[in-house]
Amino acid sequence: IHHRLRQRGPARRECAAAWRAPLMALMPHIDLVLTIGLYAQSWHMGAARRPSLTETVMDWRTIWDAPTTPKVLPLPHPSWRNTGWLKRNSWFEMDLLPFLRSEIRYRLG
């Protein structure tokens, strides 16, 4: 939240530059990154991100199969505003979410 304006929005650019890389460096054994929303996908996926959030999330299998460490799984931002997106993209709940649940169960042992 931008306290001065009391509006929700992305963090200021200098914030991510100041803390994201040092924070990730503190977790060298991380093997899964859930990129939730466009900003996270842009940061963690770089050129691998597709032109739109829908295209990126839709191509999750190709992104998952890429020889990268850590593994990356793109997701839409969880929001009440995404109800329409979820209805238009039923494959998300049928294909990607079961895969995500399986990966989380595997990692939690």
C-alpha positions, 0 to 999 in steps of 0.5 A: 500500500502506498501510505501517502496515497492510500492506494494499492499498487506495485512497490516502487521500482527501487524497492525491488532492486534494493531487497529482492536480489539480496533476499533471494541470495539468502535462500540458495537452495530454493528450488521453486518460485511461484511468480504471482502476477506480472511484476513477479513474472517480469522480475523472475522470468525476464525474456521467458515471460510472454507478452501477456499474463494469460499467455505466460500462465497458459504456457506454464508447461513449457516454462516448467520444463525449461532447464532452469534452477529454480523451477518457475511456475507462473500464476495470476495474482489472486484477487476478487478481480480475477473471477472473470479471468478464471471463468474464461480460463478453466484450464487453470483450475483443471490443469495447472492447480492440480499440478501445483498442489502435487508439487507443493505436497512433494516439497512438503514431504 
